[in-house]
Amino acid sequence: MAVRTTIQIGHPGLKAKNKVITDFSDLKLRQLITDLRDSMLTNDLIGIAAPQIAENYQVFVTEPRQTAARKLEKTDKFRVYINPKITFFSSEKSVIYEGCGSVLNGLLFGPVKRPREIIISAFDEKGKKFQIHTDGILARVIQHEHDHLQGIEFTEKVLDYRKLMHRDFYLERIKHLPETIAAAKITKLEYKALQ
């Protein structure tokens, strides 16, 4: 297991330029993916980007699953996104309270409005290009982690700063609301290999 420290908001590594991956056989890339997965799982996150562990590369991972903060009807397997590009954003948007391992160690949540549905293309850990068309919490975590690769934290997109709250209050007041559950529900998950 290779758990890395999740750097916190204000650290210059979260705003640094992230390098494109060109060598998919590089052992450093393999170790980075392992470190990201282990750090995500240990910190009870559903996604994490390389800059969050002070590695400035165009890589993030996701795994929407049951956590203390997220009780999901439908989950998704562990996925790696290398050199990702979001190619479609739906006009329909939804509001979901987001948290982040790089913001007060994941204990701060706030409402963020984002497109409900997206299409992303990326490379997996074997260098195979793929596309995913999805919605709900998977689309949300992809957009959140993709933002990290652009040097953007979710706090820059919070709708109303008066609604920021500690994770305990999110769990008590927001997590179980019908609108929260509906916005997070994954109803579309279409995977396509592109090469």
C-alpha positions, 0 to 999 in steps of 0.5 A: 500500500502506498498512501500519499499525503493529500496536499491542502488548498493553498499549496502551489502544487494544486495550481501548477501546470500538469504534464501530459503523459507520453510513456504509458509503460513508465514505471513511475506512471504505474506507481502513481496510479497505485498511489492514487488508488491507495490514497483515495481508498484510505481517505474515503474519497470517490476520486482523486487527481495526481496534483492532490498528491503533489504529482503534476501529471494529467491523471486522475482516478475515480471509483464511486462507491459506498462511503460515509458521505455517499450512499449510492444506488449505483456504483462504478468500478475503479477507473483511470483517466490519463490525458483526459478531455471532456468533449460534451457538457449537457445543458441540464445542470444539477446541484450536488454538495461536494467535498474534497480531500484537498480542502480541510482534509475532506471535511468541508462541503458546499453546493456546486452546480455542474452539467448533469451529463458529460462525455469524456475521452481519456487513456487508461493505464494500458494506453488504450483510448476510451470514451465514457458518456455518463451522468449523476455522481460519476459525471460529477466526480469526473468534472471535479477531478478534471478541474484539479488538472486545470488548477481549479478547486471546487471552492471556486465554484460554490454557489453560496458560501453561506451554505458551506458546512462541515462534513458532519452537518452534510451527513446529518442535513443534506445527504439523505434529501431526495434531491441529493439522492436524485442528482447523484443517481447514475442512470447513464454509463456508456463505455466505448473503446476508441482504439 
